[in-house]
Amino acid sequence: MEPTWTLVEHLSDLRKRIIFSLMVLVATFIAALVFVHQIFGILEYPLKGVRLAVLGPGDVIQIYFSVAGMVALGLSLPFLLFQLWMFIKPALTARESHYALSLLPFATFMFVFGVLFSYFLIFPILLHFLLSLANESFIVLLTAQKYFKFLITLTLPFGLIFEMPILLLFLTQIGVITPKRLVGMRKYAYLCIVVFASFISPPELVSHLSVAVPMMALYEISILLCRVQMARKRRRGEQYDKSEDTSSGGLTSGA
């Protein structure tokens, strides 16, 4: 563990990390605005050629900023995670710091994977299911504002949710939680998942299930990974104890 910092030093470091993060976010936001039309072409893929409508000139600006902000957050995530690690690094031991740093690439991958999982699987299923409810009774008019809002509120949370295994692995490594505790908290975790799924998905049972079930599966995968991590941690501890016993025995016989 690094030398103890004062409160002023922690606040100064936090300020520096926030400034760096904001600078990168602004830079990627501007870059996303420059290429916003190309980004639209990618995000409109699930529509299969259906044209979106806008109800006013102000909607266009709002859509540009919303989409650019989503892309900027996704592109900046590796840097933001690195800044978070740099901020908490002084409070960690050398082994914990090394382990946290080794998880950063996996955290970035899981965020991207979660967004892509939602975009290519969950989002199209929900979109076409909801549109199919109209049948021939309604004329479906998709506005760009509601379409992109629905897309953002469904894909970005999935990116963050897929960070769950990485976070729980780290907390297991530093001894904050155990797999047994995660199993004991399962019913409360499922309740939180159902509530969270109801917030980010439309108010239909199929929509809730299509969001909640992958999240529950991810929680179970996290428990399995934490068990593997705990077993590896115990084996390393036993090996360390044996090496200490061997070295102490050698010293005794030498004496």
C-alpha positions, 0 to 999 in steps of 0.5 A, spaced: 500 500 500 502 506 498 504 512 503 497 515 506 494 521 503 491 527 506 484 529 505 487 535 501 491 530 497 485 525 495 481 531 493 486 534 489 487 527 485 479 527 484 479 533 481 485 532 476 481 525 475 475 529 473 478 534 469 482 529 465 475 525 464 471 531 462 476 533 457 476 526 454 469 526 454 468 532 450 473 530 445 470 524 443 463 528 443 465 533 438 468 527 434 461 523 434 458 530 432 462 530 426 460 523 424 453 523 427 450 521 420 455 515 419 453 513 426 445 514 424 446 509 419 449 504 423 444 505 429 438 505 424 440 498 422 434 494 426 429 498 422 430 494 416 429 501 411 423 504 415 424 511 415 424 515 422 420 522 423 421 528 427 416 532 429 420 539 429 426 542 428 428 542 435 428 534 435 434 534 430 439 537 435 436 533 441 437 527 437 444 529 435 446 530 442 443 524 445 446 519 440 453 523 440 453 523 448 452 515 448 457 514 443 462 518 447 461 515 453 462 508 450 468 510 446 471 514 453 470 508 457 477 505 457 480 511 459 474 513 465 476 506 468 483 507 468 482 514 471 477 510 476 483 505 478 488 511 478 484 514 484 483 508 488 490 505 487 493 509 493 488 505 497 490 498 495 495 493 496 500 492 491 497 485 489 490 488 489 492 494 485 495 489 480 489 485 479 485 491 478 489 493 473 489 486 469 481 487 469 481 493 466 481 490 459 476 485 461 471 490 463 472 494 457 470 488 453 464 486 457 461 493 456 462 493 449 459 486 449 453 488 453 452 493 448 452 489 442 448 483 445 443 488 447 443 492 440 443 485 436 439 481 440 434 484 445 433 491 442 431 488 435 426 482 439 423 488 443 422 493 437 419 488 432 415 485 438 412 492 440 411 494 433 407 487 431 402 489 437 399 494 432 397 489 427 392 493 422 389 497 427 394 502 427 398 506 423 405 506 426 409 512 426 416 512 429 419 518 431 427 519 431 427 522 438 423 516 441 426 511 437 433 513 439 431 514 446 428 507 447 435 504 443 439 508 448 435 506 455 436 499 453 443 498 450 447 503 455 444 499 461 446 493 458 453 495 457 454 497 465 450 491 467 455 486 464 460 489 468 457 485 474 462 479 473 468 484 473 466 488 479 464 482 483 471 478 481 474 484 484 470 484 490 471 477 492 479 478 490 480 483 496 475 479 501 469 484 501 464 479 498 464 471 498 460 466 493 456 464 499 454 471 501 452 472 493 448 466 494 444 468 500 443 475 497 440 471 490 433 473 492 434 480 493 438 481 487 433 478 483 428 483 486 433 488 484 434 486 477 426 485 476 425 492 478 431 495 474 428 491 468 421 494 469 425 501 469 429 500 462 424 496 458 417 497 456 411 495 460 409 488 457 411 482 460 415 479 454 419 486 455 421 485 462 422 477 461 427 479 455 431 484 459 431 480 466 432 473 464 439 475 461 441 479 467 439 473 472 443 469 468 449 474 468 448 474 476 449 466 476 455 466 472 458 471 476 457 467 482 460 461 478 466 465 477 467 468 484 467 461 486 473 459 481 476 465 484 475 464 491 478 457 490 484 459 486 485 464 492 485 459 497 490 455 493 495 460 493 494 461 501 495 454 502 502 454 498 504 461 501 503 457 508 507 451 506 513 455 503 513 459 510 513 452 514 519 450 509 523 456 510 522 456 518 523 448 518 530 450 514 532 455 519 531 451 525 535 445 522 540 450 521 540 452 528 
